Amino acid sequence: MHSLSSPSRRTFLGHHAALAALATLAALAALALACASAPVRAGESPSTLLVVGDSISAAYGLPPGTGWVDLLSARITAQKLSYRVVNASISGDTTAGGRARLPVLLATHKPAIVVIELGGNDALRGGNLASTRDNLAAMVAAVQKANAKPLIIGMKIPPNYGAAYVREFDALYASVAGEAKVPLVSFFFEGFGERSDLFQADRIHPTSAAQPLLLDNVWPVLLPLLKSR
């Protein structure tokens, strides 16, 4: 992720604090609105792919239907893979929020695969990264206990958070994935994180033009899980 200026950082933190305050209501709405976006042919029983993420996966600031999860659903359909994609991402969500709402999501959707894209907001708010790591590990364990396959998407933070904090954050995704032996996308913004033209005015959220790049970063890691039914 590219660096944020101090004013941009304060604006972002304030904005996301407000979003976090609405997270509970948004979670209920997400559960009600999450739907099967990949069409299913008659007679088939498709598996469910569940995405649990924050504003990046919730397509914050983008026209409906243009986010990377929407593109994922379209690609799954084009490749005739029998999966239904459910996007349960909420703008402003943290690993604590994801951990709290995951049991209901698992019980409701009974997914075969769960993509976990959380942690960026924890770090951008200066949260305790030991708690972030614990939350991610607990989510992975819950997914596995539900006989589903987890995939973790990693993020990076700007260097102005301090070298030690940045190193700790960078390491936690690989640590959780390695201990649980689950697949990891090391950096969601790989290959374009320094390109300001691919980010919205807040310099945090990718534009519509960047959404295919997000999908392309996830796809090589996700495809073996999709084909392992």
VENJODA-V423328 format. One record per residue. N is the residue number from 1. RES is the residue in one small letter. PHI is phi in whole degrees, 0 to 359 (999 if undefined). OMEGA is omega in radians with two decimals (999 if undefined). D_CENTER is the distance of its C-alpha to the mean C-alpha in Angstrom with 2 decimals. Layout:
N_RES_PHI_OMEGA_D_CENTER ; N_RES_PHI_OMEGA_D_CENTER
//
This chain:
1_m_999_-3.13_14.75 ; 2_h_287_-3.08_18.16 ; 3_s_289_3.08_20.26 ; 4_l_252_2.98_20.69 ; 5_s_290_-3.14_24.22 ; 6_s_302_3.10_25.21 ; 7_p_300_3.14_25.63 ; 8_s_296_-3.14_22.26 ; 9_r_296_-3.14_20.72 ; 10_r_296_3.12_22.78 ; 11_t_297_-3.14_21.90 ; 12_f_297_-3.10_18.17 ; 13_l_298_3.12_18.66 ; 14_g_296_-3.13_20.96 ; 15_h_299_-3.08_18.80 ; 16_h_284_3.02_15.82 ; 17_a_297_3.11_18.38 ; 18_a_294_3.12_19.51 ; 19_l_297_-3.13_16.15 ; 20_a_296_3.14_15.75 ; 21_a_295_3.14_19.22 ; 22_l_262_-2.99_18.26 ; 23_a_298_-3.10_15.25 ; 24_t_297_3.10_17.57 ; 25_l_296_-3.14_18.98 ; 26_a_295_3.13_15.75 ; 27_a_297_3.10_14.57 ; 28_l_297_3.12_17.85 ; 29_a_294_-3.13_17.51 ; 30_a_296_3.11_14.16 ; 31_l_296_-3.12_15.88 ; 32_a_287_-3.02_18.85 ; 33_l_263_3.14_17.37 ; 34_a_302_-3.03_14.78 ; 35_c_218_3.12_16.87 ; 36_a_278_-3.07_17.60 ; 37_s_269_3.07_17.12 ; 38_a_268_-3.10_18.61 ; 39_p_297_-3.06_22.35 ; 40_v_239_3.10_24.25 ; 41_r_283_-3.12_27.79 ; 42_a_303_3.10_30.50 ; 43_g_89_-3.13_31.07 ; 44_e_271_3.02_27.66 ; 45_s_238_-3.07_25.42 ; 46_p_290_3.00_21.94 ; 47_s_278_3.14_19.27 ; 48_t_253_2.98_16.01 ; 49_l_253_-3.08_12.57 ; 50_l_254_3.07_10.13 ; 51_v_250_3.11_6.45 ; 52_v_243_-3.04_5.54 ; 53_g_216_-3.13_3.25 ; 54_d_251_-3.04_5.67 ; 55_s_297_-3.14_8.07 ; 56_i_295_3.13_6.69 ; 57_s_275_3.07_5.23 ; 58_a_278_3.10_8.25 ; 59_a_61_3.12_10.43 ; 60_y_302_3.06_12.23 ; 61_g_78_-3.07_15.76 ; 62_l_250_3.04_15.83 ; 63_p_299_3.11_18.30 ; 64_p_306_3.06_17.36 ; 65_g_85_-3.06_16.47 ; 66_t_249_-3.12_15.54 ; 67_g_288_-3.07_11.76 ; 68_w_296_3.12_10.22 ; 69_v_291_3.05_9.42 ; 70_d_296_3.10_13.09 ; 71_l_295_3.08_14.20 ; 72_l_299_3.12_12.74 ; 73_s_301_3.13_14.78 ; 74_a_296_-3.13_17.72 ; 75_r_291_3.10_17.71 ; 76_i_300_3.11_17.68 ; 77_t_296_-3.12_20.55 ; 78_a_298_-3.13_22.37 ; 79_q_268_3.05_22.36 ; 80_k_57_3.04_23.63 ; 81_l_266_-2.99_21.12 ; 82_s_274_3.11_21.49 ; 83_y_224_3.00_18.05 ; 84_r_255_-3.11_16.94 ; 85_v_262_3.10_13.38 ; 86_v_243_-3.13_12.25 ; 87_n_259_3.14_9.47 ; 88_a_251_-3.13_9.35 ; 89_s_274_-3.10_6.95 ; 90_i_227_3.09_9.28 ; 91_s_300_3.13_10.22 ; 92_g_86_-3.06_11.32 ; 93_d_288_3.12_9.68 ; 94_t_240_3.08_10.15 ; 95_t_294_3.10_10.17 ; 96_a_296_3.11_13.52 ; 97_g_295_3.12_12.49 ; 98_g_297_3.12_9.93 ; 99_r_298_-3.09_12.78 ; 100_a_292_-3.07_15.32 ; 101_r_264_-3.10_14.10 ; 102_l_299_-3.11_12.98 ; 103_p_304_3.12_16.67 ; 104_v_293_3.12_17.38 ; 105_l_297_3.13_14.51 ; 106_l_295_-3.13_15.79 ; 107_a_292_-3.09_19.32 ; 108_t_285_-2.99_18.85 ; 109_h_259_3.14_17.09 ; 110_k_46_-3.04_18.20 ; 111_p_288_3.00_15.53 ; 112_a_269_-3.14_16.49 ; 113_i_225_3.08_13.06 ; 114_v_232_3.07_9.87 ; 115_v_266_-3.11_6.58 ; 116_i_254_-3.13_5.03 ; 117_e_236_-3.09_2.20 ; 118_l_217_3.09_5.16 ; 119_g_124_-3.12_8.59 ; 120_g_300_-3.14_9.28 ; 121_n_291_3.07_11.06 ; 122_d_303_-3.06_12.92 ; 123_a_288_-3.11_14.44 ; 124_l_294_3.04_15.19 ; 125_r_264_3.13_17.11 ; 126_g_71_-3.08_18.92 ; 127_g_288_3.10_17.94 ; 128_n_287_-3.03_19.35 ; 129_l_285_3.02_17.33 ; 130_a_295_3.09_19.19 ; 131_s_291_3.08_17.68 ; 132_t_301_3.13_14.12 ; 133_r_298_-3.14_15.07 ; 134_d_298_3.13_16.79 ; 135_n_296_3.13_14.00 ; 136_l_297_3.14_11.65 ; 137_a_297_3.13_14.83 ; 138_a_294_3.10_15.70 ; 139_m_295_3.11_12.56 ; 140_v_300_-3.14_13.23 ; 141_a_297_3.14_16.86 ; 142_a_295_3.11_16.43 ; 143_v_298_-3.13_14.65 ; 144_q_294_3.12_17.49 ; 145_k_297_3.11_20.07 ; 146_a_276_3.13_19.12 ; 147_n_62_3.04_19.94 ; 148_a_248_-3.11_16.54 ; 149_k_253_3.13_14.90 ; 150_p_273_2.97_11.71 ; 151_l_226_-3.13_9.69 ; 152_i_258_3.03_7.95 ; 153_i_252_-3.10_6.26 ; 154_g_269_-3.14_8.51 ; 155_m_226_3.02_9.43 ; 156_k_233_-3.13_13.03 ; 157_i_237_-3.12_15.06 ; 158_p_297_-3.10_18.42 ; 159_p_292_-3.09_21.60 ; 160_n_287_3.03_23.21 ; 161_y_274_3.12_21.57 ; 162_g_102_-3.01_24.12 ; 163_a_300_-3.09_24.40 ; 164_a_294_-3.13_24.21 ; 165_y_294_3.12_21.10 ; 166_v_297_3.13_19.31 ; 167_r_297_3.14_20.55 ; 168_e_297_3.14_19.46 ; 169_f_294_-3.13_15.88 ; 170_d_302_-3.03_15.85 ; 171_a_278_-2.95_17.36 ; 172_l_291_-3.13_15.38 ; 173_y_296_3.14_12.55 ; 174_a_296_3.13_15.41 ; 175_s_295_3.14_17.48 ; 176_v_296_-3.12_15.33 ; 177_a_296_-3.12_14.68 ; 178_g_294_-3.12_18.36 ; 179_e_294_-3.12_19.81 ; 180_a_269_-3.13_18.11 ; 181_k_56_3.12_18.68 ; 182_v_237_-3.10_15.33 ; 183_p_290_-3.06_13.83 ; 184_l_223_2.88_11.77 ; 185_v_266_-2.94_10.54 ; 186_s_300_-3.08_12.33 ; 187_f_213_-3.06_11.28 ; 188_f_300_-3.09_8.84 ; 189_f_264_-3.11_11.80 ; 190_e_306_3.06_14.43 ; 191_g_90_3.12_17.60 ; 192_f_216_-3.06_17.20 ; 193_g_300_3.14_16.00 ; 194_e_262_-3.10_19.64 ; 195_r_267_-3.09_20.41 ; 196_s_296_-3.13_20.88 ; 197_d_290_3.14_21.76 ; 198_l_257_3.10_18.23 ; 199_f_234_3.10_16.96 ; 200_q_291_-3.04_17.97 ; 201_a_300_3.13_20.77 ; 202_d_284_3.12_18.72 ; 203_r_63_3.10_17.83 ; 204_i_239_-3.00_14.22 ; 205_h_262_3.13_12.61 ; 206_p_296_3.10_13.18 ; 207_t_281_3.07_15.90 ; 208_s_301_-3.12_16.37 ; 209_a_295_-3.12_18.04 ; 210_a_273_-3.04_15.06 ; 211_q_298_3.06_12.87 ; 212_p_298_3.12_14.86 ; 213_l_290_3.06_14.37 ; 214_l_300_3.13_10.58 ; 215_l_299_-3.13_11.37 ; 216_d_295_3.08_14.22 ; 217_n_286_-3.11_12.38 ; 218_v_273_-2.95_10.36 ; 219_w_306_-3.09_13.41 ; 220_p_298_3.13_15.91 ; 221_v_277_-3.10_13.98 ; 222_l_282_-3.02_12.96 ; 223_l_305_3.11_16.44 ; 224_p_301_3.10_18.45 ; 225_l_290_3.13_16.61 ; 226_l_296_-3.09_17.25 ; 227_k_267_-3.05_20.84 ; 228_s_265_3.12_21.50 ; 229_r_298_999_22.42
//
